[in-house]
Amino acid sequence: MPDFAAIDAMRFFDRRPHALALYQIFEGKVRAACPDTRVRVLKSQITLENRHGFAFVSLPRRKAQGEAIVVSFGLSYRVDSPRIWAAAEPYPNRWTHHVLVSDEAQLDDELLGWIEQAAMFAASK
């Protein structure tokens, strides 16, 4: 049976091979750390979810940011790091964080640690 999420992801990153490669590496690392992860490809983002969405991948809105992806995740607290591109608290004690990733080296243990925490937070809701 074909992997429709992988096919949809290739369409999502149409003509952005570097961004697709970053996403594929990211998804592989997330699935290794969180084996119950499901993937949904939507029009404007890719959602990685267990009970609820915990990580989201989208494309930067500005072309000046080049072949990059935006990795977003939610936690009960605000992460204080220079890597966080933007953070917002849309609901009390629910912080959404955005990280711009343009290089494979940025898909490191720190980012994956936040994603694992986000997965636990989403599963506990």
C-alpha positions as CSV (number, residue, x, y, z in Angstrom):
1,M,0.0,0.0,0.0
2,P,1.4,3.4,-0.9
3,D,2.5,5.9,1.8
4,F,0.0,8.7,1.0
5,A,1.5,11.0,3.6
6,A,4.9,10.7,2.0
7,I,3.4,11.4,-1.5
8,D,1.5,14.4,-0.2
9,A,4.6,15.7,1.5
10,M,6.5,15.6,-1.8
11,R,3.7,17.6,-3.3
12,F,3.7,20.0,-0.4
13,F,7.4,20.8,-1.0
14,D,7.0,21.0,-4.8
15,R,10.2,22.5,-6.3
16,R,11.8,22.9,-2.9
17,P,14.1,19.9,-2.7
18,H,16.2,21.1,0.2
19,A,13.1,21.9,2.3
20,L,11.8,18.4,1.4
21,A,15.0,16.8,2.5
22,L,15.0,18.7,5.8
23,Y,11.4,17.7,6.4
24,Q,12.1,14.0,5.7
25,I,15.1,14.0,8.1
26,F,12.9,15.8,10.8
27,E,10.0,13.3,10.3
28,G,12.4,10.3,10.6
29,K,13.9,11.7,13.8
30,V,10.4,12.4,15.3
31,R,9.1,8.9,14.4
32,A,12.2,7.3,16.0
33,A,11.6,9.3,19.2
34,C,7.8,9.1,19.1
35,P,6.8,5.8,17.3
36,D,3.1,6.5,17.7
37,T,3.3,9.6,15.5
38,R,0.8,10.0,12.7
39,V,1.3,12.5,9.8
40,R,-1.4,14.6,8.1
41,V,-0.5,16.8,5.2
42,L,-2.7,19.9,4.9
43,K,-2.7,22.8,2.5
44,S,-0.5,25.1,4.6
45,Q,1.2,22.7,7.0
46,I,2.2,19.2,7.9
47,T,0.9,18.0,11.3
48,L,2.6,15.4,13.3
49,E,0.2,14.1,15.9
50,N,-0.5,11.4,18.5
51,R,-3.7,12.1,20.4
52,H,-3.4,15.8,19.3
53,G,-1.0,17.7,17.0
54,F,2.3,18.3,18.7
55,A,4.6,19.4,15.9
56,F,3.9,21.3,12.7
57,V,6.0,22.0,9.7
58,S,5.3,24.8,7.3
59,L,7.2,26.9,4.8
60,P,8.5,30.4,5.6
61,R,6.3,33.1,4.1
62,R,9.2,35.2,2.9
63,K,11.3,34.0,0.0
64,A,14.3,35.7,1.5
65,Q,14.5,32.9,4.1
66,G,15.4,30.5,1.3
67,E,15.1,26.8,1.4
68,A,14.0,26.4,5.0
69,I,11.2,24.9,7.0
70,V,9.4,26.3,10.0
71,V,9.0,23.8,12.8
72,S,6.3,24.7,15.3
73,F,5.4,23.0,18.6
74,G,3.3,23.6,21.7
75,L,4.3,23.4,25.3
76,S,2.8,24.5,28.6
77,Y,5.5,27.0,29.1
78,R,7.6,29.5,27.0
79,V,11.0,28.3,25.9
80,D,13.6,30.9,26.3
81,S,16.2,30.3,23.6
82,P,17.7,32.4,20.8
83,R,16.6,29.6,18.4
84,I,13.0,30.4,18.9
85,W,12.0,32.6,16.0
86,A,8.6,33.5,17.5
87,A,6.5,32.4,20.5
88,A,2.9,33.2,21.4
89,E,0.5,32.1,24.2
90,P,-2.9,31.7,22.3
91,Y,-4.4,30.1,25.5
92,P,-3.3,30.3,29.1
93,N,-0.4,27.9,29.7
94,R,-0.3,26.8,26.0
95,W,2.7,28.3,24.2
96,T,3.3,27.9,20.5
97,H,7.0,28.1,19.4
98,H,8.4,28.5,15.9
99,V,11.9,27.6,14.9
100,L,13.3,28.3,11.4
101,V,15.4,25.4,10.2
102,S,17.6,25.9,7.2
103,D,20.3,23.3,7.8
104,E,20.3,19.6,8.9
105,A,22.6,20.4,11.8
106,Q,19.7,22.4,13.3
107,L,17.7,19.2,13.6
108,D,19.6,18.4,16.8
109,D,19.0,17.0,20.3
110,E,17.8,20.3,21.6
111,L,15.0,20.7,19.0
112,L,14.1,17.0,19.3
113,G,13.9,17.4,23.1
114,W,11.3,20.1,22.7
115,I,9.4,18.0,20.2
116,E,9.4,15.0,22.6
117,Q,8.1,17.3,25.4
118,A,5.4,18.6,23.0
119,A,4.4,15.1,22.2
120,M,4.0,14.3,25.9
121,F,2.1,17.5,26.4
122,A,-0.3,16.8,23.5
123,A,-0.9,13.2,24.7
124,S,-1.8,14.4,28.2
125,K,-4.5,16.9,27.0
